[in-house]
């Protein structure tokens, strides 16, 4: 499996980078499109996307490096080589949320509104980004037989790609990609057709959906970040699922006609 789309020795473009950028483009486009419906200033959203992406990439890398410090402490220059793999989505979510929290507070914009229009793009970006793991031959699961993979009715190139160092493995990248893609459809259907959806609930549903799937998919992986004998991603998934559940429950309080997602805010008067 060649991890590079272009490889001229001194100049390389990795498939990992391509899929990350493609995911960011699709996610950002969806955010801008939804923001227009609420008349949210485009410059505000463009700056939000740009800086959130920067913080998310830094956060995802630092999160990964922190749990592999034994290696990176001896290879400091490798810390910046994120295009070779080694980005943790939970780090991106945490750092991205922190920036959005500070950014919306600065311009006095409703945090739950921005998070709600962000999460559909985020989860579809995650679905696309996982394919970078496939080309890097990472984020795979435990050993399986070729016969097992063939019974999944997945394309042959994926089965061949899961043959690593003489062994076939669970394509957990594919499981998570499909789970996120289904989650995207679920979020879009809820957002479009559930007329009593309240501001903040879509974010809660995202947290619950992604965390539920990630918890069980993580159980299959062999490259998990560990905290003692426990997989960090499973611990974080439980925490985020509970946060999402609380968010959905709390936002459901009061009249069903109050604080609705589809209510317009005065976000077209943002001043920079």
C-alpha positions as CSV (number, residue, x, y, z in Angstrom):
1,X,0.0,0.0,0.0
2,X,1.5,3.3,-1.1
3,X,0.8,6.0,1.4
4,X,1.6,8.8,-1.1
5,X,-0.3,10.2,-4.0
6,X,2.8,12.0,-5.2
7,X,6.3,11.0,-4.2
8,X,9.3,12.9,-5.7
9,X,11.6,12.1,-2.9
10,X,12.1,15.6,-1.5
11,X,8.4,16.4,-2.2
12,X,5.5,14.2,-1.2
13,X,1.8,14.5,-1.0
14,X,0.3,11.8,1.2
15,X,-3.2,10.2,0.9
16,X,-3.6,11.0,4.6
17,X,-3.3,14.7,4.0
18,X,-5.6,14.5,1.0
19,X,-8.4,12.9,2.9
20,X,-8.0,15.2,5.9
21,X,-8.1,18.3,3.6
22,X,-11.1,16.8,1.7
23,X,-12.9,16.2,4.9
24,X,-12.2,19.8,6.1
25,X,-13.4,21.2,2.8
26,X,-16.7,19.3,2.9
27,X,-17.3,20.1,6.6
28,X,-16.5,23.8,6.1
29,X,-18.8,24.0,3.1
30,X,-21.7,22.5,5.0
31,X,-21.1,24.9,7.9
32,X,-21.1,28.0,5.6
33,X,-24.2,26.8,3.8
34,X,-26.1,26.3,7.0
35,X,-24.8,29.6,8.5
36,X,-26.3,31.5,5.6
37,X,-29.8,30.3,6.6
38,X,-29.4,32.1,9.9
39,X,-27.8,35.1,8.3
40,X,-24.6,34.6,10.2
41,X,-21.8,36.8,9.0
42,X,-19.7,34.9,6.4
43,X,-16.4,36.5,7.6
44,X,-17.2,35.4,11.1
45,X,-17.7,31.8,10.0
46,X,-14.7,31.8,7.7
47,X,-12.4,33.0,10.5
48,X,-14.1,30.4,12.8
49,X,-13.4,27.6,10.4
50,X,-9.8,28.6,9.8
51,X,-8.8,29.0,13.4
52,X,-10.8,26.0,14.6
53,X,-9.0,23.8,12.1
54,X,-5.7,25.1,13.3
55,X,-6.5,24.5,16.9
56,X,-8.0,21.1,16.1
57,X,-4.9,19.9,14.2
58,X,-2.6,21.1,17.0
59,X,-4.8,19.6,19.6
60,X,-5.1,16.2,17.9
61,X,-1.4,16.0,17.4
62,X,-0.5,17.1,21.0
63,X,-3.1,14.6,22.3
64,X,-1.4,11.8,20.3
65,X,2.1,12.8,21.1
66,X,1.3,13.0,24.9
67,X,0.5,9.3,24.9
68,X,3.6,8.4,22.9
69,X,6.0,10.7,24.7
70,X,8.6,7.9,25.2
71,X,9.2,8.0,21.5
72,X,8.7,11.7,20.7
73,X,10.9,12.8,23.6
74,X,13.7,11.2,21.7
75,X,12.5,12.3,18.3
76,X,11.3,15.9,18.7
77,X,11.4,16.8,15.0
78,X,8.9,14.0,14.3
79,X,6.3,15.8,16.4
80,X,5.5,18.2,13.6
81,X,5.1,15.4,11.0
82,X,1.4,15.0,11.4
83,X,0.9,14.3,7.7
84,X,2.5,10.9,8.3
85,X,-0.4,10.0,10.7
86,X,-0.9,10.3,14.4
87,X,-3.8,12.6,14.8
88,X,-6.3,11.8,17.6
89,X,-9.9,12.9,16.9
90,X,-10.7,13.4,20.6
91,X,-7.9,15.9,20.9
92,X,-9.3,17.7,17.8
93,X,-12.8,17.8,19.4
94,X,-11.5,19.1,22.7
95,X,-9.2,21.8,21.4
96,X,-11.7,22.7,18.7
97,X,-14.5,23.1,21.3
98,X,-12.2,25.3,23.5
99,X,-11.5,27.7,20.6
100,X,-15.2,27.9,19.5
101,X,-16.2,28.6,23.1
102,X,-13.7,31.5,23.3
103,X,-14.5,32.8,19.9
104,X,-18.3,32.9,20.4
105,X,-17.8,34.4,23.8
106,X,-15.7,37.2,22.3
107,X,-18.3,38.1,19.7
108,X,-21.3,37.4,21.9
109,X,-22.7,34.7,19.6
110,X,-24.8,31.8,20.8
111,X,-22.4,28.9,21.4
112,X,-25.1,26.2,21.0
113,X,-26.1,27.6,17.6
114,X,-22.5,27.5,16.3
115,X,-21.9,24.0,17.6
116,X,-25.2,22.7,16.1
117,X,-24.3,23.9,12.6
118,X,-20.8,22.6,13.0
119,X,-21.4,18.9,14.0
120,X,-22.8,17.6,10.7
121,X,-19.8,18.9,8.9
122,X,-17.5,17.5,11.6
123,X,-18.9,14.0,11.5
124,X,-18.8,13.7,7.7
125,X,-15.3,15.1,7.8
126,X,-14.4,12.3,10.3
127,X,-16.0,9.7,7.9
128,X,-13.7,10.9,5.1
129,X,-10.6,11.4,7.2
130,X,-10.6,7.8,8.3
131,X,-9.7,6.8,4.8
132,X,-6.3,8.4,5.4
133,X,-5.7,5.7,8.0
134,X,-6.4,3.1,5.4
135,X,-3.7,4.3,3.1
136,X,-1.3,4.7,6.1
137,X,-2.2,1.1,7.1
138,X,-3.0,2.2,10.7
139,X,-6.0,2.3,13.0
140,X,-6.8,-1.3,12.2
141,X,-8.2,-4.0,14.5
142,X,-7.3,-7.5,15.6
143,X,-6.3,-10.4,13.3
144,X,-8.9,-12.0,11.1
145,X,-9.0,-14.4,8.2
146,X,-9.4,-13.4,4.5
147,X,-12.6,-15.5,4.5
148,X,-14.0,-13.3,7.3
149,X,-13.3,-10.1,5.4
150,X,-14.9,-11.6,2.2
151,X,-18.1,-12.4,4.2
152,X,-18.4,-8.6,4.9
153,X,-18.9,-8.0,1.2
154,X,-16.4,-5.2,1.1
155,X,-14.4,-4.2,-2.0
156,X,-11.4,-6.3,-2.8
157,X,-9.0,-3.4,-2.6
158,X,-9.9,-2.9,1.1
159,X,-9.4,-6.6,1.8
160,X,-6.0,-6.4,0.1
161,X,-5.2,-3.3,2.0
162,X,-5.9,-5.0,5.3
163,X,-3.2,-7.6,4.5
164,X,-0.3,-6.1,6.6
165,X,3.0,-7.9,7.2
166,X,1.5,-11.3,6.3
167,X,-1.7,-11.0,8.3
168,X,-5.3,-9.8,7.7
169,X,-6.9,-7.3,10.2
170,X,-10.3,-5.9,11.0
171,X,-10.8,-2.8,8.9
172,X,-11.8,-0.7,11.9
173,X,-11.2,2.5,9.8
174,X,-14.0,1.4,7.6
175,X,-16.3,0.6,10.5
176,X,-15.8,4.0,11.9
177,X,-16.1,5.8,8.6
178,X,-19.5,4.1,7.9
179,X,-20.7,4.8,11.4
180,X,-19.9,8.5,11.0
181,X,-21.5,8.5,7.5
182,X,-24.7,7.0,8.9
183,X,-24.5,9.5,11.8
184,X,-24.3,12.4,9.3
185,X,-27.5,11.2,7.6
186,X,-29.2,10.9,11.0
187,X,-28.2,14.4,12.0
188,X,-29.3,15.9,8.7
189,X,-32.7,14.1,8.9
190,X,-33.3,15.2,12.5
191,X,-32.2,18.8,11.7
192,X,-34.5,19.0,8.6
193,X,-37.6,17.2,9.8
194,X,-37.8,17.4,13.6
195,X,-39.6,20.7,14.1
196,X,-39.2,20.7,17.9
197,X,-35.4,20.3,17.8
198,X,-33.9,22.7,20.3
199,X,-30.7,24.6,20.1
200,X,-27.9,22.5,21.5
201,X,-29.6,19.1,21.1
202,X,-28.0,18.3,17.7
203,X,-24.6,18.7,19.4
204,X,-25.7,16.3,22.1
205,X,-26.9,13.8,19.6
206,X,-23.6,14.0,17.8
207,X,-21.7,13.3,21.0
208,X,-23.9,10.4,21.8
209,X,-23.9,8.9,18.3
210,X,-20.1,9.1,17.7
211,X,-19.1,8.1,21.2
212,X,-21.4,5.0,21.2
213,X,-19.9,3.7,18.0
214,X,-16.3,4.6,18.8
215,X,-16.5,2.8,22.2
216,X,-17.2,-0.6,20.5
217,X,-15.0,0.0,17.5
218,X,-12.1,0.9,19.8
219,X,-12.5,-2.5,21.5
220,X,-11.3,-4.1,18.2
221,X,-8.3,-1.9,17.7
222,X,-4.8,-2.9,18.5
223,X,-3.1,0.5,18.4
224,X,-5.1,2.3,21.1
225,X,-3.8,5.0,23.3
226,X,-3.6,3.5,26.8
227,X,-4.0,4.8,30.3
228,X,-2.8,2.0,32.4
229,X,-4.9,-1.1,31.4
230,X,-7.7,1.0,29.9
231,X,-8.1,2.4,26.4
232,X,-8.2,6.2,26.5
233,X,-10.7,6.5,23.6
234,X,-13.2,4.3,25.4
235,X,-12.9,6.4,28.6
236,X,-13.3,9.6,26.7
237,X,-16.2,8.1,24.7
238,X,-18.1,7.3,27.9
239,X,-17.5,10.9,29.2
240,X,-18.6,12.5,25.9
241,X,-21.7,10.2,25.7
242,X,-22.8,11.3,29.2
243,X,-22.2,14.9,28.3
244,X,-24.3,14.5,25.1
245,X,-27.1,12.8,27.1
246,X,-27.1,15.6,29.7
247,X,-27.1,18.2,26.9
248,X,-30.1,16.7,25.2
249,X,-32.0,16.3,28.4
250,X,-31.3,19.8,29.7
251,X,-32.1,21.4,26.4
252,X,-35.5,19.6,26.3
253,X,-36.7,21.4,29.4
254,X,-39.4,24.1,29.1
255,X,-41.9,24.6,26.4
256,X,-41.4,22.7,23.2
257,X,-41.7,26.0,21.3
258,X,-38.9,27.8,23.1
259,X,-35.2,27.8,22.2
260,X,-35.8,26.0,18.9
261,X,-32.9,25.3,16.5
262,X,-34.7,26.9,13.6
263,X,-35.2,30.2,15.4
264,X,-33.1,33.0,13.9
265,X,-30.7,34.9,16.1
266,X,-29.4,38.4,15.5
267,X,-26.1,37.1,14.3
268,X,-26.0,39.2,11.2
269,X,-24.8,42.2,13.2
270,X,-21.5,40.8,14.3
271,X,-18.9,43.5,14.5
272,X,-15.1,42.8,14.1
